[in-house]
């Protein structure tokens, strides 16, 4: 009778230990996660660089417009 009770307990313990065993796939998962994060970071860096270039171009255009406006005001003032 004791053997019949002991066998299911041993089987349950064996399943519990097997469920807690770490697999070797975690390294592959970490590599995939790292690759995804690196790709996202590279995309973000490219977006920031593009935004910076656009802002620089827009600033240069604004300065050109301001200079043109200033020279138009000076011409109008002199004409009066």
C-alpha positions, 0 to 999 in steps of 0.5 A: 500500500505504501508503494502505491501512495509513494509512486504518485507523489514521486511522479508529482515531484518529478513533474514539478522539477521538470516544470522549473527547469530553464531551457536553453532557448532563453539565449535565443529569445534574448538575442531576438529581443536585443535585435528588436530593441537595437532596430527600434533604437536605430529607427528612433535615432534616424527619426531624430536626425531627420527632425533635426535636419528639418528644423535646421532647414526651417530655421534657415528659411525663417532667417532668409524670410526675416532678412527679406522682410527687413530689407523690404521695410528699409526700402519702404522707409527710404521711399517715403 
